[in-house]
Amino acid sequence: MMGLYGICLFSILVICKPTTSPCFLGSLTLKKYAILHFMQSSYRHTSPRGHWLRWAEILRRYHLDGFAAWMLEAGQPLAVLSAQALYFGRPFLGESADALARTLESDDELRAFVSFLDGGADS
């Protein structure tokens, strides 16, 4: 138990920088490279819908569009975890993985993409 506490405290110290206040834990400030700052940056405001047509074409070429729509609907409770895994691999996987993560992260975007796959029209 003490090891887990130490790892958590170390993580806080690495991500945050303390101010000069003697009350250290009450005055943590996030550095500019903290994950929360990264996830709130301006790239998050772009829509992933620009990638949908290419994804749908690839899935239709291999006759996987219906299966993918079914998997997205059935696996919706795991979509947020999948999005987090894609965010973790973003430096290696590229922009398309980031757009997929943003689609999986939002319930509305996910439903819209599933209907896009089913109907072929953007909703």
N, C-alpha and C positions, 0 to 999 in steps of 0.2 A: 504494500500500500504506500509506503514511504517513497518507493522508487517512482511510482506513478505521479505522486505529488511533486517530486523533484523534476520530472520531465515536464509537467505542466508549468511549473514556475520558470524553468529554463526557457520554455517556448514563449512565455509572456515577456521575459527579459530580452529575447532575441527580436521579437516582433515590435515591441514597444520600447520607447526610450523614457527613462524617468526624468522628471523635471528636477530642479534643485530643491524642491520642497522636502523637508524631513519626513513627511508622511508619504512614503514611496508608493505604496499600492493605491492610495487614494488619488494619485495625480499622474497616472500613466497617460502618455499621449502617443498616438499612433505615428509611426514614421511614414514617410510618403510611399514606401514600397510595401506597406502592409497589405494583406490580401483584401481587406475591406475597401481600401482606397482603390485598388486595382479593379475590383468588381463594380465600383461605382463610376468608373471613368467613362469618357464620352463614347467609346466604341459600343457600349451596351445599348445605346439609343438607336442603333441601326437595326433594321428589320431583317430577320433571317429568311424572309419570304423570297428574296432574290435567288436563293439556292434551290428552292422547292422544285422548279421546273426541271432543272438538271437531275435532281434526285429522282423525281418521278419518271423521267425518261430512262434512267439507268434501271430502276426497278421494273418498269414495263418491258424493257428489252429482255430481261431475264425472267419475265412473267412472275415477279415477286411482289407486285404492287398490292394485290389482295392480301397476301400473307403478311406483308409489312404493316398494312393498315390494321389487320387483326392483332398482330403482336403489339402495336402501339396502343391499341385500345385495351387489350388484356393486361399489358404490362404497365399501365399508367401509374399504379402505386410505386413502381420502381423507377419511374422516369426521372425523378429528381436525383436519385442516387447515380443513375447513368449519366445525367448531366454533370454531376460533380466529378465523375471519373473522366469525362471528356474535358472538363476545365483543367483537371490535373495534367492531362496529356496534351493540352493545347500547344505547347511549344514544339512538340514532336509531330502532331497531327495536322496542324494548320488551321486556316480560316474556316474551311468547311465544317470541321469538327466543332469549332466554336459556334457556328450558326446552328448546327444540330443540337448542341447543348442548350442554346437559348430557346430553341423550339421545344425541347423536352422539359425545360424548366417551367414554362408557362402552360397552365392547363388550357387556356384559350387558344394559344398558338398550336398546341398539340392536337386539339379537336379540329382546328381549322386545317391543319396539315392532313389529318386522317380523312376529312371530307374532301380535300383537294385530291388525295389519292383515289378515293372512291368515285368521285364525280368528275374529276378532271378539270374543275373550274375553281378559281380562287374565290373563297367565301369571305 
